[in-house]
């Protein structure tokens, strides 16, 4: 595995300290000290493989840590905050990711119906130990950056192999949840999409439960198990993350950002912003811009 990791690091070495496209569909990479405010975001479903250094992700009240021996799988859209750090010997953080496409996963499931049962249930994100086979598939995928003419023919093959290796592992359930429409996770996902589309509107949990085809109590239980957040907490964090992005970009002031994301009171917004990010909007923005 050491040889594979060395090659992957070399292949991804030109990444920047933000999401860097590779030219391969759904595959991106990042390198270096990513600004902390950019790691506080709503993340799309993905597989994230750490090549160097380490990363921490906090979703709700759960914090996961991973390093070059592990990979992270997220099966639903999640608001999260994170931090990255270099290796113990000083090499910069380095990682690659594959954004998950339900259609690709569903097509793969049709070809490999018999898979081992997972060891965990309910949660929509997890960390697992990387295997030699999974690492091999990533090496072949990133080599395509040197042979872009091969991408249309071979990238779909290598993507399926990466997904297949993950499906075989302890996080296989997370991928199956994405592509299986009748699971509890899939129903929660429908509610999540609605919250993201209507984030600035008043939220009624009973309406979300009805859309998911669950009782209100069952929906709340499954939603919190998947996201580590209640539906109202989920909406609040999305609002705060989007408002912060608006303020930092300079496109609007604090009050306008609060109203833009659905708050009716700028005072309440500032209070909840400070509780979530650790500083009032003006101080937080000044710190980010100074950095």
Backbone bond lengths (Angstrom), bond angles and torsions (degrees), N, CA, C in turn:
res aa  C-N    CA-C-N  psi(-1)  N-CA   C-N-CA  omega(-1)  CA-C   N-CA-C  phi
1 X - - - 1.463 - - 1.531 112.11 -
2 X 1.326 116.40 -27.94 1.460 120.00 -179.33 1.522 111.07 -62.16
3 X 1.341 117.21 -40.19 1.462 121.17 179.11 1.518 110.76 -64.96
4 X 1.322 116.57 -42.25 1.464 120.84 178.77 1.526 110.94 -62.38
5 X 1.322 115.75 -43.65 1.457 120.69 -178.62 1.522 110.91 -64.48
6 X 1.316 116.42 -39.24 1.465 120.31 178.60 1.521 110.68 -62.66
7 X 1.330 116.80 -42.80 1.464 119.65 179.33 1.528 111.23 -66.79
8 X 1.321 117.44 -41.63 1.461 120.40 179.02 1.527 111.21 -61.96
9 X 1.321 116.56 -39.70 1.462 119.82 178.28 1.520 111.22 -62.66
10 X 1.329 116.51 -40.58 1.462 120.40 178.96 1.525 110.61 -66.13
11 X 1.332 116.72 -41.36 1.460 120.93 -179.03 1.526 111.85 -65.33
12 X 1.336 117.07 -35.13 1.466 120.80 -176.49 1.528 112.85 -96.42
13 X 1.308 117.69 8.67 1.466 121.18 -171.24 1.530 113.71 -68.15
14 X 1.332 118.56 -17.94 1.455 120.67 -179.10 1.525 112.83 -90.58
15 X 1.330 116.77 5.28 1.461 119.94 177.59 1.525 110.38 -64.87
16 X 1.318 116.60 155.14 1.464 122.71 177.94 1.530 109.44 -103.41
17 X 1.339 116.92 177.54 1.462 119.62 -176.88 1.530 111.92 -85.73
18 X 1.305 115.13 41.62 1.459 124.85 172.30 1.520 106.42 -157.89
19 X 1.307 116.84 171.76 1.458 119.41 179.53 1.520 110.21 -54.85
20 X 1.327 116.72 121.39 1.458 123.21 -176.81 1.522 108.89 -118.83
21 X 1.315 116.65 119.20 1.466 120.10 -179.32 1.522 110.34 -70.23
22 X 1.323 115.92 147.59 1.466 121.62 -178.49 1.520 112.94 -102.61
23 X 1.335 117.20 -11.79 1.464 120.64 -171.92 1.516 111.49 91.01
24 X 1.331 116.62 -7.86 1.460 122.14 177.51 1.526 107.53 -100.17
25 X 1.323 119.05 128.55 1.466 120.64 -177.00 1.533 112.58 -51.99
26 X 1.331 115.73 128.14 1.468 124.87 174.30 1.527 114.12 70.85
27 X 1.324 118.44 2.41 1.470 121.24 -179.25 1.534 109.04 -107.16
28 X 1.327 115.95 128.59 1.469 121.57 179.73 1.522 109.22 -136.73
29 X 1.320 115.81 170.05 1.462 120.51 -179.84 1.524 108.63 -146.46
30 X 1.333 115.77 163.27 1.459 120.98 179.79 1.519 107.78 -150.75
31 X 1.335 115.80 147.52 1.464 120.46 -177.18 1.522 109.57 -145.77
32 X 1.321 116.36 138.13 1.450 120.69 172.67 1.513 113.84 99.77
33 X 1.324 114.98 -165.93 1.465 122.12 -176.46 1.522 109.57 -82.99
34 X 1.311 116.54 91.81 1.459 121.09 178.89 1.530 108.42 -69.67
35 X 1.337 118.73 128.67 1.472 119.97 178.66 1.523 110.87 -55.01
36 X 1.325 115.88 137.34 1.457 120.73 -174.12 1.526 112.10 -59.42
37 X 1.362 116.79 -36.90 1.463 117.76 -177.47 1.531 111.66 -68.40
38 X 1.343 118.24 -22.70 1.456 120.03 177.35 1.523 111.57 -79.60
39 X 1.329 116.76 -19.24 1.458 120.98 176.81 1.522 111.80 -85.14
40 X 1.323 116.99 -10.59 1.467 121.20 173.37 1.527 106.73 -92.33
41 X 1.316 116.48 104.17 1.458 120.43 -170.98 1.520 110.40 -160.52
42 X 1.332 114.94 174.17 1.460 120.57 170.65 1.524 106.39 -94.75
43 X 1.318 116.34 114.38 1.454 121.80 -174.30 1.524 111.07 -91.53
44 X 1.333 115.36 137.41 1.461 121.18 174.09 1.526 109.55 -78.18
45 X 1.337 117.63 157.48 1.471 119.57 175.39 1.525 110.75 -55.01
46 X 1.338 116.06 133.26 1.458 119.23 -174.19 1.516 111.79 -160.89
47 X 1.336 114.37 166.11 1.456 123.21 164.35 1.515 106.22 -112.56
48 X 1.316 117.35 128.69 1.467 121.64 -177.12 1.522 108.64 -124.43
49 X 1.317 116.84 120.05 1.460 122.37 -178.14 1.525 109.63 -109.64
50 X 1.326 116.83 121.74 1.457 121.82 178.58 1.527 109.14 -84.25
51 X 1.325 115.95 129.60 1.460 121.71 179.93 1.521 112.60 -104.66
52 X 1.349 115.36 -24.50 1.471 119.27 -174.87 1.523 108.32 -161.36
53 X 1.320 116.88 143.40 1.448 119.40 -177.87 1.515 110.76 75.42
54 X 1.323 116.96 -152.25 1.458 120.82 -178.77 1.506 111.55 -154.46
55 X 1.336 115.48 169.94 1.456 121.22 -177.76 1.520 109.13 -147.08
56 X 1.333 115.17 146.17 1.455 121.92 172.37 1.517 108.23 -119.83
57 X 1.330 116.28 138.49 1.463 121.63 177.46 1.517 107.96 -128.14
58 X 1.336 115.95 130.26 1.453 121.01 177.31 1.516 109.13 -115.71
59 X 1.324 115.59 120.87 1.461 123.35 178.06 1.522 106.54 -122.37
60 X 1.339 116.63 118.09 1.448 118.36 -173.99 1.516 108.67 61.03
61 X 1.310 116.55 -126.90 1.451 120.05 178.26 1.508 113.33 -100.63
62 X 1.325 117.79 11.38 1.462 121.40 -176.73 1.521 110.46 -107.80
63 X 1.318 115.80 129.92 1.457 121.74 178.07 1.520 109.19 -117.35
64 X 1.336 115.25 128.62 1.456 121.24 178.29 1.525 108.84 -115.49
65 X 1.321 115.57 141.97 1.460 121.72 178.70 1.527 108.51 -118.06
66 X 1.316 116.68 137.37 1.455 117.76 175.57 1.515 111.94 -145.62
67 X 1.334 114.49 157.20 1.456 123.55 -170.57 1.530 108.41 -140.91
68 X 1.354 119.06 -173.31 1.468 119.75 -175.84 1.523 116.09 -62.31
69 X 1.313 118.35 -5.73 1.462 119.85 177.12 1.521 111.58 -95.66
70 X 1.349 118.06 0.65 1.457 120.89 -173.59 1.529 111.92 -134.91
71 X 1.339 115.22 166.02 1.454 121.50 173.01 1.522 108.49 -137.43
72 X 1.314 115.04 156.28 1.457 123.04 -174.22 1.520 108.53 -113.43
73 X 1.337 116.91 134.88 1.459 121.85 176.50 1.522 109.26 -122.35
74 X 1.312 115.81 131.73 1.462 122.23 177.31 1.524 107.33 -126.38
75 X 1.335 117.69 121.85 1.463 120.34 -174.45 1.520 113.16 -100.27
76 X 1.326 117.98 -6.05 1.458 122.30 -179.60 1.522 109.10 -136.83
77 X 1.343 115.66 163.46 1.463 120.59 176.14 1.530 108.00 -70.28
78 X 1.323 116.97 124.48 1.458 119.83 -175.15 1.529 111.98 -133.21
79 X 1.336 117.21 132.09 1.461 119.92 169.37 1.519 108.32 -77.44
80 X 1.306 117.31 129.43 1.462 120.72 -175.90 1.516 109.97 -150.24
81 X 1.310 115.20 158.86 1.466 121.44 171.84 1.518 107.10 -119.60
82 X 1.311 116.20 148.48 1.460 118.84 -175.92 1.509 112.16 -145.98
83 X 1.306 115.05 171.88 1.460 121.73 173.69 1.520 107.62 -149.80
84 X 1.321 116.03 148.24 1.459 121.01 178.09 1.518 108.82 -122.86
85 X 1.317 116.23 155.94 1.462 119.79 178.66 1.520 109.48 -146.80
86 X 1.328 117.27 153.70 1.469 120.70 179.83 1.519 110.72 -71.35
87 X 1.333 115.25 172.15 1.457 120.16 177.20 1.526 109.91 -69.92
88 X 1.310 116.59 168.35 1.461 120.89 -178.74 1.527 112.05 -62.19
89 X 1.330 116.09 -24.30 1.467 119.62 179.58 1.532 112.59 -96.34
90 X 1.343 116.79 6.25 1.456 120.38 171.85 1.515 116.99 100.39
91 X 1.338 119.33 -6.69 1.466 120.32 178.87 1.532 109.60 -67.76
92 X 1.333 117.05 142.78 1.470 119.99 -174.93 1.530 112.68 -69.01
93 X 1.311 114.07 154.94 1.464 121.38 173.74 1.531 109.82 -54.72
94 X 1.329 116.51 140.56 1.464 121.38 -179.03 1.519 108.55 -149.87
95 X 1.328 116.86 131.28 1.470 120.12 -178.14 1.517 110.27 -152.47
96 X 1.337 115.95 157.62 1.459 122.99 173.26 1.521 108.13 -126.82
97 X 1.318 116.24 153.77 1.463 119.81 -178.46 1.522 111.09 -140.34
98 X 1.321 114.52 154.45 1.464 122.74 174.96 1.523 107.34 -126.53
99 X 1.333 116.82 114.21 1.459 120.91 175.10 1.521 108.96 -71.08
100 X 1.326 116.55 134.69 1.461 121.10 -172.40 1.523 111.75 -86.04
101 X 1.323 115.58 133.28 1.459 123.32 178.45 1.528 108.12 -111.96
102 X 1.345 118.94 114.05 1.466 120.92 -178.16 1.524 113.62 -57.18
103 X 1.335 117.24 -33.23 1.465 119.97 -178.58 1.522 110.51 -66.74
104 X 1.326 116.72 -42.47 1.463 120.84 178.36 1.526 109.92 -63.97
105 X 1.316 116.97 -43.04 1.469 120.39 -179.38 1.523 110.58 -65.67
106 X 1.337 117.54 -41.60 1.469 120.53 179.51 1.523 110.67 -62.02
107 X 1.337 116.90 -40.82 1.462 119.62 177.95 1.512 112.02 -63.60
108 X 1.330 116.57 -37.43 1.459 120.55 177.75 1.522 110.91 -68.13
109 X 1.323 117.29 -41.82 1.464 120.50 -179.93 1.524 111.65 -61.40
110 X 1.317 115.99 -32.74 1.467 119.35 178.75 1.520 111.62 -65.03
111 X 1.328 116.71 -26.33 1.463 120.95 -178.48 1.521 112.99 -93.68
112 X 1.331 117.25 -19.05 1.471 120.33 -178.51 1.528 109.17 -131.96
113 X 1.322 117.41 71.27 1.474 120.05 -174.70 1.523 114.08 -69.34
114 X 1.326 118.73 -29.04 1.461 120.94 -175.72 1.519 109.98 -96.45
115 X 1.334 116.10 107.30 1.455 121.76 -179.03 1.528 109.16 -132.36
116 X 1.324 118.30 152.95 1.462 120.05 -179.83 1.522 111.70 -63.29
117 X 1.331 116.29 146.12 1.451 120.73 179.00 1.524 110.27 -71.91
118 X 1.317 117.78 145.02 1.459 120.65 179.72 1.521 111.20 -73.75
119 X 1.344 114.63 162.82 1.460 119.59 179.61 1.519 112.29 -94.92
120 X 1.331 118.08 -9.18 1.461 120.83 -179.28 1.521 109.94 -133.31
121 X 1.331 115.89 161.63 1.461 120.67 -176.91 1.524 110.00 -140.03
122 X 1.311 115.51 150.19 1.453 120.54 168.83 1.512 116.32 96.28
123 X 1.307 118.76 -50.70 1.453 121.22 -174.57 1.525 111.09 -72.35
124 X 1.354 116.71 146.67 1.457 120.50 -175.89 1.512 114.68 -100.33
125 X 1.340 117.65 12.13 1.461 120.63 178.74 1.515 108.73 -154.78
126 X 1.330 116.00 148.08 1.456 119.05 -177.29 1.521 110.56 -165.62
127 X 1.333 115.62 163.06 1.458 123.41 176.89 1.522 108.63 -115.14
128 X 1.327 116.69 142.92 1.461 121.10 178.31 1.531 109.49 -140.99
129 X 1.301 115.47 162.07 1.463 121.70 178.16 1.523 110.25 -79.20
130 X 1.319 117.26 133.65 1.454 121.23 -179.01 1.533 109.89 -74.65
131 X 1.336 116.36 147.50 1.465 121.62 178.42 1.522 110.43 -108.79
132 X 1.315 115.85 164.50 1.468 120.21 177.22 1.523 110.95 -59.52
133 X 1.336 116.49 -41.77 1.465 120.70 -177.74 1.524 111.35 -64.31
134 X 1.323 116.50 -41.81 1.461 119.77 177.97 1.525 110.71 -65.93
135 X 1.314 116.76 -40.93 1.461 120.81 178.62 1.533 110.92 -62.88
136 X 1.331 116.80 -40.38 1.472 121.06 177.66 1.528 111.10 -57.67
137 X 1.325 116.01 -44.49 1.468 120.33 -178.66 1.530 110.68 -63.88
138 X 1.328 116.93 -39.24 1.467 119.65 178.16 1.528 111.57 -66.43
139 X 1.324 117.26 -37.14 1.467 119.96 177.68 1.520 110.14 -60.97
140 X 1.314 117.01 -47.23 1.470 119.85 179.95 1.527 111.27 -62.70
141 X 1.343 116.19 -37.98 1.462 119.35 179.60 1.524 110.90 -63.81
142 X 1.329 118.65 -49.15 1.466 120.48 -176.04 1.522 112.97 -72.36
143 X 1.329 117.55 -24.00 1.473 119.07 174.87 1.523 111.42 -60.66
144 X 1.322 116.86 -23.45 1.464 120.29 179.66 1.527 111.99 -63.83
145 X 1.325 117.87 -19.74 1.467 119.07 176.75 1.526 111.08 -62.84
146 X 1.330 116.80 -26.25 1.460 121.05 178.28 1.524 111.95 -87.01
147 X 1.333 116.58 -13.85 1.465 121.95 -179.36 1.525 109.14 -132.89
148 X 1.317 117.47 67.32 1.471 120.44 -173.60 1.521 113.93 -60.20
149 X 1.316 116.52 -24.16 1.468 118.36 178.07 1.515 112.97 -65.91
150 X 1.325 117.02 -20.55 1.465 121.29 179.94 1.522 112.86 -87.86
151 X 1.325 117.32 -9.04 1.470 120.41 -173.59 1.533 112.95 -58.89
152 X 1.343 120.18 -49.07 1.469 118.45 -177.31 1.524 113.73 -58.50
153 X 1.336 117.07 -35.91 1.468 119.92 -176.81 1.520 112.71 -84.37
154 X 1.340 117.70 -38.04 1.459 119.99 -169.51 1.525 114.93 -103.40
155 X 1.323 118.58 -27.54 1.463 119.39 -178.79 1.528 112.43 -57.68
156 X 1.350 119.48 -42.80 1.475 118.30 177.75 1.530 112.96 -61.42
157 X 1.332 116.44 -33.16 1.471 120.26 178.80 1.524 110.52 -67.05
158 X 1.325 116.10 -46.66 1.461 120.20 -177.97 1.538 110.86 -70.42
159 X 1.325 116.35 -33.05 1.466 119.35 176.48 1.533 110.16 -62.76
160 X 1.317 115.97 -44.89 1.464 119.53 177.96 1.528 110.82 -61.85
161 X 1.333 117.21 -37.35 1.458 119.10 179.97 1.528 111.04 -67.27
162 X 1.334 116.86 -42.54 1.463 119.41 176.97 1.531 110.21 -58.76
163 X 1.327 115.36 -46.90 1.466 119.77 -179.96 1.530 111.10 -62.93
164 X 1.311 116.12 -40.92 1.465 120.45 179.83 1.527 110.98 -61.86
165 X 1.318 117.40 -42.96 1.467 120.60 179.41 1.527 110.87 -64.72
166 X 1.315 117.22 -38.01 1.461 119.98 177.00 1.529 110.48 -68.92
167 X 1.324 116.92 -39.97 1.463 120.74 177.78 1.525 111.83 -59.61
168 X 1.317 116.41 -32.01 1.455 120.32 -179.97 1.522 113.22 -76.95
169 X 1.325 116.94 -15.54 1.452 120.93 -174.77 1.515 113.36 -95.27
170 X 1.332 116.94 -170.98 1.467 121.48 -176.93 1.522 114.45 -66.14
171 X 1.334 116.95 -17.89 1.463 119.94 178.25 1.520 113.03 -99.57
172 X 1.325 116.75 14.95 1.457 119.70 -179.27 1.513 113.37 -59.04
173 X 1.337 116.65 -35.27 1.457 119.76 179.87 1.519 112.05 -58.91
174 X 1.338 116.76 -35.76 1.459 119.99 -178.35 1.521 111.43 -61.49
175 X 1.336 116.93 -38.24 1.462 119.61 177.67 1.520 111.06 -72.52
176 X 1.321 116.73 -41.13 1.467 119.14 179.42 1.528 111.04 -61.88
177 X 1.321 116.69 -35.70 1.464 120.11 179.13 1.522 112.01 -60.69
178 X 1.326 116.46 -35.30 1.461 120.58 -178.39 1.517 111.54 -64.60
179 X 1.324 116.26 -38.63 1.465 120.90 -170.78 1.519 113.70 -104.43
180 X 1.330 118.82 3.19 1.458 122.00 -179.76 1.517 108.72 -110.93
181 X 1.336 118.74 107.99 1.467 121.33 -167.27 1.519 116.27 -69.51
182 X 1.322 120.22 -19.78 1.454 120.69 -172.93 1.521 114.59 -101.41
183 X 1.330 118.53 4.97 1.453 119.98 178.74 1.529 110.35 -76.29
184 X 1.337 115.76 161.04 1.465 119.99 176.81 1.519 110.54 -60.21
185 X 1.345 116.51 -37.92 1.461 120.02 179.87 1.526 111.17 -63.65
186 X 1.334 116.62 -40.52 1.458 119.66 178.85 1.527 111.03 -63.65
187 X 1.319 116.95 -36.94 1.464 120.27 177.84 1.526 110.65 -67.84
188 X 1.316 116.44 -41.10 1.462 119.95 175.61 1.526 110.09 -61.91
189 X 1.320 115.97 -38.16 1.465 120.27 179.72 1.523 111.63 -61.52
190 X 1.322 116.70 -37.14 1.466 119.49 177.52 1.524 110.20 -63.11
191 X 1.321 116.32 -40.85 1.461 119.89 177.93 1.527 110.87 -65.82
192 X 1.312 117.03 -38.38 1.462 121.35 178.97 1.525 110.80 -62.42
193 X 1.319 116.36 -43.58 1.478 119.24 178.34 1.522 110.47 -61.07
194 X 1.344 115.99 -39.21 1.462 119.09 178.94 1.527 110.55 -64.33
195 X 1.331 117.32 -43.43 1.470 120.46 179.14 1.520 110.50 -61.91
196 X 1.320 117.23 -42.25 1.465 119.86 -179.19 1.521 111.62 -65.96
197 X 1.331 116.51 -37.25 1.468 119.78 -179.64 1.527 111.73 -74.24
198 X 1.337 116.30 -30.68 1.464 121.21 -175.99 1.530 110.93 -117.45
199 X 1.324 116.77 36.09 1.469 121.02 -172.67 1.524 113.18 -60.36
200 X 1.343 117.13 -25.90 1.461 120.36 -176.52 1.525 112.82 -93.05
201 X 1.340 116.52 5.69 1.458 121.34 -178.87 1.530 110.45 -103.54
202 X 1.338 115.88 158.81 1.465 119.97 175.13 1.518 109.64 -61.96
203 X 1.316 115.82 142.98 1.461 121.62 -173.79 1.526 110.04 -112.59
204 X 1.319 116.07 128.65 1.466 122.09 174.73 1.532 107.89 -116.16
205 X 1.322 115.21 113.96 1.458 119.91 -176.25 1.513 111.05 -61.54
206 X 1.326 117.62 -34.68 1.466 119.54 179.78 1.528 112.10 -64.18
207 X 1.347 116.23 -32.71 1.464 119.08 176.83 1.531 110.91 -69.37
208 X 1.329 116.65 -40.47 1.463 120.43 177.92 1.523 110.39 -63.88
209 X 1.336 116.24 -41.18 1.463 120.33 179.15 1.519 110.72 -62.03
210 X 1.330 116.40 -40.71 1.461 119.93 178.90 1.522 110.80 -64.31
211 X 1.330 117.04 -41.01 1.463 119.93 177.47 1.518 111.30 -62.87
212 X 1.315 116.37 -33.97 1.463 120.84 -179.17 1.526 112.11 -82.56
213 X 1.344 117.34 -7.61 1.453 120.55 -179.38 1.513 112.94 70.42
214 X 1.347 117.16 34.64 1.463 122.52 -179.01 1.524 109.66 -129.43
215 X 1.326 114.78 160.93 1.454 118.60 168.66 1.524 108.06 -68.57
216 X 1.322 116.32 160.27 1.458 119.10 -178.03 1.531 111.64 -61.85
217 X 1.319 117.21 -40.71 1.468 120.24 -178.98 1.523 111.54 -68.04
218 X 1.345 116.76 -41.69 1.467 120.14 178.89 1.519 110.62 -65.91
219 X 1.343 116.57 -41.58 1.454 119.95 179.55 1.534 110.71 -61.75
220 X 1.318 116.38 -46.42 1.471 120.16 -179.21 1.521 110.18 -60.40
221 X 1.325 116.59 -41.46 1.470 120.91 -179.14 1.518 111.42 -64.64
222 X 1.337 116.81 -46.88 1.470 120.37 -179.33 1.523 111.28 -68.50
223 X 1.331 117.14 -37.35 1.460 120.52 -179.37 1.523 110.34 -64.00
224 X 1.327 116.41 -46.35 1.459 119.04 -178.34 1.524 111.38 -69.94
225 X 1.333 117.29 -34.16 1.464 119.06 176.99 1.528 110.76 -63.65
226 X 1.327 116.91 -37.88 1.468 121.17 -176.63 1.519 112.73 -76.47
227 X 1.331 117.00 -38.42 1.459 120.63 -169.93 1.524 114.27 -111.29
228 X 1.333 117.42 -11.28 1.471 122.87 -173.82 1.527 111.24 66.28
229 X 1.333 116.48 16.95 1.460 122.55 -179.84 1.527 109.17 -137.90
230 X 1.323 116.74 152.89 1.460 119.77 168.56 1.525 108.05 -78.00
231 X 1.342 118.98 162.61 1.473 119.42 177.80 1.523 113.14 -55.56
232 X 1.337 117.53 -39.63 1.463 120.04 -179.79 1.520 111.59 -69.26
233 X 1.329 117.01 -38.71 1.465 119.96 176.06 1.523 110.77 -64.81
234 X 1.323 116.30 -39.10 1.469 121.45 178.86 1.530 109.58 -59.80
235 X 1.328 116.40 -49.69 1.459 119.69 -179.92 1.527 111.44 -62.01
236 X 1.334 116.52 -41.25 1.460 120.18 -179.02 1.528 110.93 -61.84
237 X 1.326 117.11 -43.49 1.458 119.48 -178.60 1.524 111.44 -67.53
238 X 1.320 117.39 -37.59 1.467 119.74 176.20 1.529 109.79 -62.05
239 X 1.312 116.69 -44.89 1.466 120.20 179.06 1.529 111.24 -59.03
240 X 1.330 116.13 -47.23 1.462 119.85 -177.54 1.525 112.03 -65.02
241 X 1.335 117.09 -40.55 1.461 120.73 179.37 1.527 111.31 -65.08
242 X 1.333 116.62 -42.11 1.461 119.99 179.05 1.527 111.12 -68.60
243 X 1.329 116.29 -39.56 1.473 119.16 178.92 1.521 110.38 -63.52
244 X 1.315 117.22 -42.21 1.465 120.25 179.26 1.518 110.95 -59.83
245 X 1.328 116.25 -41.44 1.463 119.95 179.22 1.532 110.58 -62.46
246 X 1.337 117.20 -41.00 1.459 120.90 178.91 1.527 110.94 -63.49
247 X 1.323 116.59 -44.32 1.464 120.35 -177.07 1.526 110.93 -67.16
248 X 1.336 116.67 -45.75 1.465 120.33 -178.00 1.523 111.56 -64.60
249 X 1.332 116.58 -33.66 1.471 119.94 -179.76 1.522 112.32 -69.10
250 X 1.339 116.65 -16.13 1.457 120.41 -179.58 1.510 113.38 82.28
251 X 1.325 117.72 7.47 1.458 120.67 -176.55 1.522 112.83 -80.82
252 X 1.343 117.67 -13.82 1.453 120.06 -179.65 1.519 109.46 -159.62
253 X 1.332 116.55 165.72 1.460 120.47 177.53 1.528 110.07 -92.55
254 X 1.333 115.74 179.03 1.466 120.28 -174.26 1.521 111.49 -61.90
255 X 1.312 117.10 -47.72 1.469 120.19 -177.25 1.522 111.43 -63.21
256 X 1.316 116.77 -45.11 1.471 119.88 179.98 1.521 111.18 -64.36
257 X 1.329 117.33 -37.97 1.458 120.64 177.94 1.519 110.75 -63.82
258 X 1.335 116.20 -40.87 1.465 120.14 179.12 1.518 110.96 -59.31
259 X 1.321 116.83 -47.02 1.464 119.82 -179.81 1.527 111.78 -69.40
260 X 1.325 116.63 -33.81 1.468 120.56 -178.07 1.526 112.09 -63.86
261 X 1.333 116.99 -31.89 1.466 119.41 -177.76 1.525 112.68 -96.08
262 X 1.338 117.00 2.42 1.454 118.81 172.09 1.511 117.03 113.92
263 X 1.334 117.99 -0.59 1.463 119.36 177.89 1.529 109.66 -76.48
264 X 1.331 115.37 143.87 1.458 120.68 176.07 1.516 111.73 -98.96
265 X 1.329 116.95 -11.23 1.459 122.02 -179.41 1.524 109.58 -132.16
266 X 1.339 117.08 121.52 1.461 120.73 177.95 1.526 110.80 -66.90
267 X 1.326 116.49 -30.77 1.469 120.28 178.71 1.520 110.57 -66.19
268 X 1.320 116.51 -46.00 1.472 120.08 178.16 1.521 110.15 -62.68
269 X 1.326 116.48 -40.63 1.464 120.19 178.40 1.522 110.97 -59.26
270 X 1.336 117.10 -48.38 1.462 120.20 -178.23 1.529 111.17 -63.19
271 X 1.322 115.95 -37.44 1.459 119.61 179.48 1.528 111.04 -65.36
272 X 1.332 116.64 -46.10 1.467 120.18 -179.33 1.527 111.29 -71.28
273 X 1.316 117.27 -33.78 1.465 121.71 176.45 1.527 109.80 -61.15
274 X 1.342 116.31 -47.86 1.463 120.49 -178.84 1.521 111.36 -64.41
275 X 1.335 116.66 -36.57 1.456 119.81 178.99 1.528 110.93 -66.47
276 X 1.322 117.28 -37.20 1.466 121.42 -176.12 1.525 112.03 -80.83
277 X 1.343 117.53 -44.65 1.459 120.96 -174.70 1.529 113.81 -98.52
278 X 1.331 117.46 -8.22 1.449 119.94 176.25 1.512 115.24 88.87
279 X 1.338 117.63 2.77 1.467 121.48 178.85 1.520 108.71 -159.94
280 X 1.318 115.98 153.50 1.463 120.47 176.83 1.526 109.96 -61.71
281 X 1.338 117.91 156.35 1.474 120.49 -176.27 1.521 114.41 -52.31
282 X 1.315 118.00 -45.02 1.470 119.81 -177.36 1.521 111.49 -65.83
283 X 1.327 117.25 -42.93 1.465 120.71 179.77 1.525 110.83 -68.59
284 X 1.321 115.65 -40.99 1.458 119.73 179.90 1.516 110.80 -63.18
285 X 1.325 116.61 -44.84 1.465 121.26 179.81 1.530 110.89 -63.47
286 X 1.320 117.14 -42.45 1.464 120.70 178.99 1.521 110.97 -61.63
287 X 1.321 116.49 -40.30 1.459 120.59 178.80 1.531 111.38 -64.31
288 X 1.337 115.61 -43.40 1.460 119.98 -179.72 1.522 111.11 -64.20
289 X 1.330 117.03 -46.62 1.463 120.42 -178.01 1.522 111.70 -67.63
290 X 1.331 116.79 -34.06 1.461 119.64 177.16 1.520 111.31 -66.39
291 X 1.342 115.42 -32.06 1.462 119.52 -179.58 1.518 112.41 -78.28
